[in-house]
Amino acid sequence: MSDLRELYQEVIVDHGRRPRNFRPLAEANREAEGFNPLCGDHFILQLRVEDGVIRDASFQGSGCAISTASASLMTEALKGRTETEAEALFAGFHALVLGADEDAAAALGKLAVLAGVREFPTRVKCATLAWHTLRAALHGRERPVSTE
């Protein structure tokens, strides 16, 4: 097994079992719901945005290890970023997991480990659910988003 694949599995297991920022965010001023009706993954993402900067991020809900790990890693990566930077992070992550941009990994830091999901095309939707929910929160969408 390659080192990258081992790292992918380790990160998924770690963040899937002990997700970071898995909590309600009382001072949230942005919120969105993401739901994948085919697999049952369901998350509420909450953000505290001040002066265009994401000061805090959290999520709640349930999902498979990949969707939970992706949400956990995403909320860690968002803190301290501007809304514009968060949009760019979404675009880079999306391109990476879809295999559309191999160079995107360099700009994603720790998130690049999730590129391993490309080996399992049916799981790409699991990895991207939290990210689509992020875009909904940033744009004030009130209806739940879905990867279907």
MINU-589624 format. One record per residue (C-alpha): chain; residue in three letters; residue number from 0; x, y, z. Coordinates in nm, 2 decimals. Each point is the difference from the previous one (the first is absolute). Layout:
[A; Ala; NUM; [X; Y; Z]],
...
***
This chain:
[A; Met; 0; [0.00; 0.00; 0.00]],
[A; Ser; 1; [0.14; 0.34; -0.09]],
[A; Asp; 2; [0.08; 0.26; 0.27]],
[A; Leu; 3; [-0.26; 0.24; -0.14]],
[A; Arg; 4; [-0.27; -0.26; 0.01]],
[A; Glu; 5; [0.09; -0.09; 0.36]],
[A; Leu; 6; [-0.01; 0.36; 0.09]],
[A; Tyr; 7; [-0.34; 0.04; -0.16]],
[A; Gln; 8; [-0.14; -0.29; 0.20]],
[A; Glu; 9; [0.16; 0.13; 0.32]],
[A; Val; 10; [-0.14; 0.35; -0.04]],
[A; Ile; 11; [-0.35; -0.13; -0.09]],
[A; Val; 12; [0.00; -0.23; 0.30]],
[A; Asp; 13; [0.13; 0.26; 0.24]],
[A; His; 14; [-0.24; 0.28; -0.11]],
[A; Gly; 15; [-0.28; -0.24; -0.04]],
[A; Arg; 16; [0.03; -0.13; 0.35]],
[A; Arg; 17; [0.10; 0.33; 0.17]],
[A; Pro; 18; [-0.14; 0.28; -0.22]],
[A; Arg; 19; [0.13; 0.34; 0.08]],
[A; Asn; 20; [-0.25; 0.29; 0.04]],
[A; Phe; 21; [-0.29; -0.24; 0.04]],
[A; Arg; 22; [-0.21; 0.21; 0.22]],
[A; Pro; 23; [-0.28; 0.27; 0.00]],
[A; Leu; 24; [0.13; 0.35; -0.06]],
[A; Ala; 25; [-0.21; 0.23; 0.21]],
[A; Glu; 26; [0.14; 0.32; -0.15]],
[A; Ala; 27; [-0.04; -0.12; -0.37]],
[A; Asn; 28; [-0.13; 0.26; -0.24]],
[A; Arg; 29; [0.00; -0.23; -0.31]],
[A; Glu; 30; [-0.15; -0.34; -0.02]],
[A; Ala; 31; [-0.09; -0.26; -0.27]],
[A; Glu; 32; [-0.12; -0.35; -0.01]],
[A; Gly; 33; [0.14; -0.27; -0.23]],
[A; Phe; 34; [-0.17; -0.33; -0.07]],
[A; Asn; 35; [0.07; -0.30; -0.23]],
[A; Pro; 36; [-0.33; -0.19; -0.02]],
[A; Leu; 37; [0.17; -0.30; -0.16]],
[A; Cys; 38; [0.24; -0.08; 0.28]],
[A; Gly; 39; [-0.15; 0.19; 0.29]],
[A; Asp; 40; [0.29; 0.24; 0.07]],
[A; His; 41; [-0.15; 0.30; 0.17]],
[A; Phe; 42; [0.18; 0.30; 0.14]],
[A; Ile; 43; [-0.07; 0.35; 0.13]],
[A; Leu; 44; [0.30; 0.23; -0.05]],
[A; Gln; 45; [0.02; 0.32; 0.21]],
[A; Leu; 46; [0.24; 0.29; -0.05]],
[A; Arg; 47; [0.08; 0.31; 0.19]],
[A; Val; 48; [0.11; 0.26; -0.26]],
[A; Glu; 49; [0.12; 0.34; 0.11]],
[A; Asp; 50; [0.12; 0.27; -0.24]],
[A; Gly; 51; [0.02; -0.26; -0.28]],
[A; Val; 52; [0.22; -0.24; 0.20]],
[A; Ile; 53; [-0.11; -0.34; 0.12]],
[A; Arg; 54; [0.08; 0.02; 0.37]],
[A; Asp; 55; [-0.15; -0.34; 0.10]],
[A; Ala; 56; [-0.16; -0.30; -0.17]],
[A; Ser; 57; [-0.18; -0.30; 0.12]],
[A; Phe; 58; [-0.22; -0.28; -0.12]],
[A; Gln; 59; [-0.25; -0.25; 0.14]],
[A; Gly; 60; [-0.18; -0.29; -0.14]],
[A; Ser; 61; [0.08; -0.35; -0.12]],
[A; Gly; 62; [0.18; -0.16; -0.29]],
[A; Cys; 63; [0.24; -0.26; -0.11]],
[A; Ala; 64; [0.37; 0.03; 0.10]],
[A; Ile; 65; [0.09; 0.18; -0.33]],
[A; Ser; 66; [-0.26; 0.27; 0.03]],
[A; Thr; 67; [0.07; 0.05; 0.37]],
[A; Ala; 68; [0.37; 0.02; -0.06]],
[A; Ser; 69; [-0.04; 0.24; -0.29]],
[A; Ala; 70; [-0.22; 0.23; 0.22]],
[A; Ser; 71; [0.24; -0.02; 0.28]],
[A; Leu; 72; [0.30; 0.08; -0.21]],
[A; Met; 73; [-0.19; 0.28; -0.18]],
[A; Thr; 74; [-0.11; 0.17; 0.32]],
[A; Glu; 75; [0.36; 0.00; 0.12]],
[A; Ala; 76; [0.12; 0.15; -0.33]],
[A; Leu; 77; [-0.26; 0.27; -0.01]],
[A; Lys; 78; [0.08; 0.18; 0.33]],
[A; Gly; 79; [0.17; 0.33; -0.07]],
[A; Arg; 80; [-0.06; 0.00; -0.37]],
[A; Thr; 81; [-0.20; 0.27; -0.18]],
[A; Glu; 82; [-0.32; -0.10; -0.18]],
[A; Thr; 83; [0.19; 0.05; -0.33]],
[A; Glu; 84; [0.27; -0.24; 0.12]],
[A; Ala; 85; [-0.26; -0.25; 0.10]],
[A; Glu; 86; [-0.15; 0.01; -0.35]],
[A; Ala; 87; [0.34; -0.06; -0.15]],
[A; Leu; 88; [0.06; -0.28; 0.25]],
[A; Phe; 89; [-0.34; -0.16; -0.12]],
[A; Ala; 90; [0.10; 0.03; -0.36]],
[A; Gly; 91; [0.34; -0.15; 0.06]],
[A; Phe; 92; [-0.13; -0.28; 0.21]],
[A; His; 93; [-0.28; -0.08; -0.25]],
[A; Ala; 94; [0.25; -0.01; -0.29]],
[A; Leu; 95; [0.23; -0.22; 0.19]],
[A; Val; 96; [-0.25; -0.27; 0.10]],
[A; Leu; 97; [-0.16; 0.00; -0.34]],
[A; Gly; 98; [0.35; -0.05; -0.15]],
[A; Ala; 99; [-0.04; 0.32; -0.21]],
[A; Asp; 100; [0.31; 0.17; 0.14]],
[A; Glu; 101; [0.30; -0.20; 0.12]],
[A; Asp; 102; [0.18; 0.32; 0.09]],
[A; Ala; 103; [-0.27; 0.10; 0.25]],
[A; Ala; 104; [0.15; -0.22; 0.27]],
[A; Ala; 105; [0.29; 0.24; 0.06]],
[A; Ala; 106; [-0.23; 0.29; 0.11]],
[A; Leu; 107; [-0.22; -0.22; 0.22]],
[A; Gly; 108; [0.25; -0.11; 0.27]],
[A; Lys; 109; [-0.14; -0.27; 0.22]],
[A; Leu; 110; [-0.32; -0.02; -0.20]],
[A; Ala; 111; [0.19; -0.15; -0.29]],
[A; Val; 112; [0.00; -0.34; 0.17]],
[A; Leu; 113; [-0.37; -0.02; -0.10]],
[A; Ala; 114; [0.11; -0.04; -0.36]],
[A; Gly; 115; [0.00; -0.37; 0.07]],
[A; Val; 116; [-0.38; 0.00; -0.02]],
[A; Arg; 117; [0.04; 0.02; -0.38]],
[A; Glu; 118; [0.08; -0.37; 0.01]],
[A; Phe; 119; [-0.36; -0.06; 0.12]],
[A; Pro; 120; [-0.22; 0.21; -0.24]],
[A; Thr; 121; [-0.32; -0.09; 0.19]],
[A; Arg; 122; [0.15; 0.17; 0.31]],
[A; Val; 123; [0.09; 0.33; -0.16]],
[A; Lys; 124; [-0.35; 0.12; 0.09]],
[A; Cys; 125; [0.07; -0.09; 0.36]],
[A; Ala; 126; [0.32; 0.21; 0.00]],
[A; Thr; 127; [-0.17; 0.30; -0.17]],
[A; Leu; 128; [-0.32; 0.03; 0.20]],
[A; Ala; 129; [0.14; 0.22; 0.27]],
[A; Trp; 130; [0.17; 0.22; -0.26]],
[A; His; 131; [-0.33; 0.05; -0.19]],
[A; Thr; 132; [-0.16; 0.08; 0.34]],
[A; Leu; 133; [0.28; 0.26; 0.06]],
[A; Arg; 134; [-0.09; 0.18; -0.33]],
[A; Ala; 135; [-0.36; 0.00; 0.10]],
[A; Ala; 136; [0.09; 0.16; 0.34]],
[A; Leu; 137; [0.22; 0.26; -0.16]],
[A; His; 138; [-0.27; 0.09; -0.25]],
[A; Gly; 139; [-0.29; 0.00; 0.25]],
[A; Arg; 140; [-0.19; -0.28; -0.16]],
[A; Glu; 141; [-0.29; -0.11; 0.22]],
[A; Arg; 142; [-0.09; -0.33; -0.17]],
[A; Pro; 143; [0.20; -0.31; 0.07]],
[A; Val; 144; [0.27; -0.08; -0.25]],
[A; Ser; 145; [0.06; -0.35; -0.14]],
[A; Thr; 146; [0.27; -0.17; -0.20]],
[A; Glu; 147; [-0.26; -0.18; -0.20]],
***
